[in-house]
Amino acid sequence: MCGRAPDDGRERRGETRYDVTVSSHRQTNDAGAAKSSVPVVSTFQIGAHVLRLSKVMEGRWTVAVDEGALPTSYRTQADAWEAGVREADRVDRLAVR
């Protein structure tokens, strides 16, 4: 599935476009075990940065920005995405200085 992050579909002047790829990866060849260990992984392109969101368990999401994982987990995918966007923005501001 490819597309943009959730919005109302309208282009707005001065806003960043977000591209998303969602995939699932099986970590084992055992079909019974694989069903319970399929992490949900979402990859977002945020400007020059890549956000990777992973569902580690029910109600727990982690995020990595450019392969650097943030030190906490989040209750929802949206919370993790927001934290990743904030971190990407922070990294951009540091590069400007």
ZIZI-V939424 format. One record per run of one state. SS is the DSSP state (H for helix, E for strand, C for the rest). FROM is the first residue (numbers start at 0). LEN is the number of residues. If there is no record, write none. Layout:
ss->SS from->FROM len->LEN
ss->SS from->FROM len->LEN
//
This chain:
ss->C from->0 len->1
ss->E from->1 len->2
ss->C from->3 len->14
ss->E from->17 len->8
ss->C from->25 len->5
ss->H from->30 len->6
ss->C from->36 len->2
ss->E from->38 len->8
ss->C from->46 len->2
ss->E from->48 len->9
ss->C from->57 len->2
ss->E from->59 len->6
ss->C from->65 len->2
ss->E from->67 len->2
ss->C from->69 len->4
ss->E from->73 len->1
ss->C from->74 len->2
ss->H from->76 len->20
ss->C from->96 len->1
//
